[in-house]
Amino acid sequence: MAFLSCEEMLAAARGQKITLAEAVLRSDLEESRLTEAHSRAAMRHLWQVMQATSQEYDPAQRSRSGLSGGDAAKVEQAWQQGRLLGDDYLAAVTAEALKTAECNACMKRIVAAPTAGSCGVLPAVLLPLARAGQADEDAVCDALYVAAGFGQVIAARATLAGAEGGCQAEVGAASAMAAAALCNLKGGTPEQCAAAAAMALGNLLGLVCDPVAGLVEVPCIKRNVVGAVNAVSCANMALAGVDYAIPCDEVIDAMGRVGSLLSPDLRETGQGGLAATPTGVKIARQLAQED
């Protein structure tokens, strides 16, 4: 995909009188030289892997560090017992975000969408809708093309790497992608998709990357839940006609600038933020001794 701005992507859809998903697909085909059948097959495969990751989740499995595992099952159990706030979809989104992120920590197969550290956000918002019969495979894959379009623009204008831009570049970008995908899935216009993405990324501007002991577990896994829930709320606002004062491209540019201003301690080094708390330091020392 060669889009360098969200506005360019939206303009392509308007100018050619096609959907946003189709605009992203055509751009990808032009750059990759794949056939449409091959591209769509690849996207369906990614969706199938997202589903398989969730289905293969083992609540008894723990990460090598012992810091992660089993939390998604706790959420599902509490949901079934009627102890949670919100509706069934919100509970499912929470559980699914935890499942995929925990699977990543346990070295299982995931789709990095856009990164391994933020892998739980996008599937979390889509899986419950598919399982409830509210989105078939074609609709989900179109939503994934839309997510990919916004993710590509973020990568081109700013960054997707926590080591370069902090967690705003990982979970923040994933949240923006998920918000746009949801908005598209529910029939939103390209402009509403862009507004949803802008709101989602704007809400997480400045989020630091501070993995305890340098592992993609604490606080990374729970931040996937935040990214997913943020995406849902922003998609809802955009679908309701709520606009965002700052255009999506400007939000992305701001994220890039903020990332460059973050201290190196707050960019995946495990030297600042929660990693530098007394408990964070203690955990790191304990794990180092075990190795």
Secondary structure as UniProt FT lines:
FT   HELIX           6..16
FT   HELIX           20..32
FT   HELIX           36..55
FT   TURN            59..60
FT   TURN            64..65
FT   HELIX           71..80
FT   TURN            81..82
FT   HELIX           88..105
FT   TURN            106..107
FT   HELIX           116..118
FT   TURN            119..120
FT   HELIX           121..131
FT   TURN            132..133
FT   HELIX           137..157
FT   HELIX           162..165
FT   HELIX           167..169
FT   HELIX           171..185
FT   TURN            186..187
FT   HELIX           190..203
FT   TURN            204..206
FT   HELIX           212..214
FT   TURN            218..219
FT   HELIX           220..239
FT   TURN            240..241
FT   HELIX           248..261
FT   HELIX           264..266
FT   HELIX           273..276
FT   HELIX           278..290
//
